[in-house]
């Protein structure tokens, strides 16, 4: 075969390859061919409310359990738990908060979870603090600035009293505990209510996918007027941070 014939065959093969590639290419102008992604900065936490016929005596395993109600909250700072009926529940109730936490300072953070009867705090699946007998639970966790970690806080109440849950922290070089501000909480990518339901709360499937949106149910935040020194004594933190 002559050199000219080989060159002609090469050009024909190149044209055929280009035609096949063009036919298989995705039209980037057609947004229907592009799957939607979860906004990485969707704010807030998902609150799952569970109710019991009798008061829990330990931190129950609620993985896979169907909550009585699901809502969106901005932070772990609530009083009384919402139900789908628009009513609230206090006694024999459990709250599970899930989402992402983003610190703005690198170092060991002191966490203090205020719960009525008991609860647990987990960061990236690891237990930071847990108690089945007391209401004030503390623990330390090393966090990196601007690096998201998955957070889960579970608190429960006994047979009486108003339900209340708060999460405090003390960042490196900070002098006192303070309620973790709302701007540090973000929705988890696997169960982002705000990504699909806007400001409405949602219901998720067993694999944490959002399957249904509900009307908005507001939760009332509890303001903290307690002095920092009193908070330190409440949680039994006597050693100053250095």
C-alpha positions in Angstrom: 0.0 0.0 0.0 1.3 3.4 -1.0 2.0 6.2 1.5 -0.8 8.2 0.0 -3.3 5.4 0.4 -2.3 4.9 4.1 -2.7 8.7 4.7 -6.2 8.6 3.1 -7.2 5.6 5.4 -5.9 7.4 8.4 -8.0 10.5 7.6 -11.1 8.4 7.1 -10.6 6.7 10.4 -10.1 10.0 12.2 -13.4 11.4 10.7 -15.3 8.3 11.8 -14.0 8.6 15.3 -15.0 12.3 15.6 -18.5 11.5 14.4 -18.9 8.7 17.0 -17.6 11.0 19.8 -19.9 13.8 18.9 -22.9 11.4 18.9 -22.0 10.1 22.4 -21.2 13.5 23.9 -23.6 15.1 26.5 -25.1 18.4 25.5 -23.9 20.6 28.4 -26.6 23.1 27.5 -29.2 20.5 28.3 -29.4 20.7 32.2 -31.8 17.7 32.3 -28.8 15.5 31.6 -26.9 16.8 34.7 -27.8 15.4 38.1 -28.5 18.0 40.8 -25.9 18.1 43.6 -26.5 19.0 47.2 -25.4 22.6 48.1 -22.4 22.3 50.4 -23.5 25.2 52.5 -27.2 24.5 53.2 -27.8 25.7 56.7 -29.4 24.1 59.6 -29.9 20.7 61.3 -32.5 18.0 61.0 -34.4 17.3 64.2 -36.1 13.9 64.6 -38.6 13.7 67.5 -39.3 10.3 69.1 -41.9 9.6 71.8 -42.2 6.7 74.2 -44.9 5.3 76.4 -42.5 5.4 79.4 -39.4 7.5 80.0 -36.1 6.1 78.5 -33.6 5.0 81.1 -30.7 4.9 78.8 -29.6 6.4 75.4 -31.7 4.2 73.0 -30.5 3.1 69.6 -32.9 4.9 67.2 -31.1 4.0 64.0 -33.7 2.9 61.4 -36.6 3.9 63.8 -39.4 6.1 62.4 -39.6 9.4 64.2 -43.0 10.8 65.4 -42.0 14.1 63.7 -39.2 15.7 61.7 -38.4 19.4 61.5 -35.6 21.8 60.5 -33.8 23.8 63.2 -31.0 26.3 63.0 -29.1 25.1 66.1 -29.2 22.8 69.1 -31.0 25.2 71.3 -34.7 24.2 71.7 -37.4 24.0 74.3 -40.4 21.6 73.9 -40.4 19.4 70.8 -42.8 19.9 67.9 -45.2 17.3 66.6 -46.9 17.1 63.2 -50.2 18.1 64.8 -48.8 21.5 65.7 -48.7 20.5 69.3 -45.5 20.0 71.4 -44.2 17.2 73.6 -42.0 17.4 76.7 -42.3 14.2 78.7 -41.1 10.7 77.6 -39.5 12.3 74.5 -36.2 12.1 72.6 -34.6 14.5 70.2 -32.0 13.6 67.6 -30.1 16.4 65.9 -28.1 15.6 62.8 -26.0 17.7 60.4 -22.5 19.1 59.9 -20.5 21.2 62.2 -17.8 23.7 60.9 -15.4 25.2 63.4 -13.5 28.4 62.5 -10.5 27.7 64.9 -8.2 24.6 64.9 -7.6 22.9 68.2 -9.3 21.0 71.0 -12.9 22.1 71.6 -14.8 21.5 74.8 -18.4 20.5 74.2 -21.2 20.6 76.8 -24.5 19.0 76.0 -27.4 20.1 78.2 -30.1 17.4 78.4 -32.9 16.7 80.8 -32.3 13.1 81.7 -29.4 11.9 79.5 -28.0 11.9 76.0 -25.0 11.5 73.8 -22.9 13.6 71.4 -21.1 12.0 68.4 -18.7 13.6 66.0 -17.9 11.7 62.8 -19.4 8.6 64.3 -17.2 8.7 67.4 -18.7 9.3 70.9 -17.5 12.6 72.4 -19.7 12.5 75.4 -22.5 10.2 76.8 -24.5 10.0 79.9 -27.5 7.9 81.0 -27.9 9.4 84.4 -27.2 13.1 84.3 -28.3 16.1 82.3 -25.0 17.9 81.8 -22.6 16.0 79.5 -19.1 17.2 78.6 -16.3 16.0 76.3 -13.4 17.2 74.2 -12.9 17.0 70.4 -10.1 18.2 68.2 -11.4 20.1 65.2 -9.8 21.7 62.2 -10.8 25.2 61.0 -13.2 25.2 58.0 -13.3 21.4 57.9 -16.9 19.9 58.2 -17.6 17.1 60.6 -20.8 15.1 60.9 -22.5 15.7 64.2 -25.3 13.8 66.0 -26.7 14.9 69.4 -29.3 12.9 71.2 -31.1 14.1 74.3 -34.1 12.7 76.1 -36.5 13.7 78.9 -38.1 11.8 81.7 -41.8 11.5 82.7 -42.1 15.2 83.7 -40.6 18.6 83.1 -40.2 20.8 80.1 -38.0 19.4 77.4 -34.8 21.4 76.8 -31.7 20.8 74.8 -28.6 23.0 74.2 -25.2 22.4 72.9 -22.3 24.6 74.2 -18.7 24.7 73.2 -15.5 26.4 74.2 -13.1 27.0 71.3 -9.3 27.2 71.8 -8.2 30.4 73.6 -11.9 31.1 74.5 -12.5 31.9 78.1 -16.0 30.5 78.5 -18.7 28.1 77.3 -21.2 29.5 74.8 -24.1 28.0 72.9 -22.8 26.9 69.5 -24.0 29.6 67.0 -26.3 28.7 64.2 -23.8 29.8 61.5 -21.6 26.8 62.4 -24.3 24.2 61.5 -24.9 22.8 58.0 -27.2 20.2 56.6 -25.8 16.7 55.9 -25.5 15.9 52.2 -27.3 12.6 52.6 -30.4 14.1 54.2 -30.5 17.8 53.2 -34.1 18.9 53.7 -33.4 22.4 52.6 -32.0 21.2 49.3 -35.3 19.7 48.3 -37.9 21.2 50.6 -36.7 24.8 51.0 -37.6 26.0 54.5 -40.0 23.1 55.1 -39.1 20.0 57.2 -39.0 16.6 55.6 -39.3 12.9 56.1 -36.4 10.6 55.1 -36.2 7.0 54.1 -34.2 4.3 55.9 -31.2 5.2 53.7 -31.6 8.9 54.7 -32.9 10.1 51.3 -35.5 12.9 51.5 -38.8 11.4 50.4 -41.4 13.9 51.5 -41.7 17.6 52.5 -44.0 18.9 55.2 -45.4 22.3 56.2 -43.1 24.4 58.4 -43.2 23.8 62.1 -41.5 26.5 64.2 -39.5 25.5 67.3 -38.9 28.1 70.0 -35.3 28.7 70.8 -34.3 29.2 74.4 -32.2 32.2 75.1 -29.3 31.9 77.5 -28.9 34.7 80.1 -26.7 32.6 82.4 -23.3 34.1 83.0 -20.3 32.3 81.6 -18.8 31.6 85.0 -22.1 30.0 86.1 -22.1 27.8 83.0 -18.6 26.7 83.8 -19.7 25.7 87.3 -22.9 24.0 86.0 -20.9 21.7 83.7 -18.2 21.1 86.3 -15.4 22.6 84.2 -12.9 23.9 86.8 -9.6 23.6 84.9 -9.0 26.7 82.8 -8.2 26.2 79.2 -4.6 26.9 78.2 
